[in-house]
């Protein structure tokens, strides 16, 4: 069986006023990124990363 894992960026800030802050993460986005990092460090095996 094939297993496909899709990983997306965390939640972004809303109401960005300029391009520099357009893609910054919200507090929740930072928490999501932290959780993902901990999960991946836990040894999630990948055969291929594209």
N, C-alpha and C positions, 0 to 999 in steps of 0.2 A: 504494500500500500504506500502511496506517495503522500507525504505531509508537506504542505506549503505554509510557511510562516511569513506573514506580512507585518512589518513594523513601520509605524508612522511617527512623525514628530509629535511632541506633546502639545497641549492646548496653548494657543498663542494669545497674546494680549489683544484686547479689543480697543478700538478707538485710537489707534496709533496716529500720531500727528505728523510724523515725518518718516522718511525711508529708513533711517537708522534704527528706529524702534518698531518698524513694521512687523518683523518676524521674531521679536523677543517673546519669551515664554511667560505665561501667567504663573502665579504661585502654584496653581494646580498643575500646569505644564512642567514645572520644575520637579514637583512630587512624582509625576508620571515618569519623567526621565530617570529620576533616582530609582524608582521601583524597577524599571526596565533594566538599568545597569546592574542592580542586585540580582535580578532574575538571570540575566545572561552570565554574570560572574559565577552563578551557581552551577554552571556546567551544561547549559543547553547545547546539545550537539547539533552541528550543521554539517551536511555533506558538501554543500555548495552555497556560496553567498554571491549574489549578483547585484 
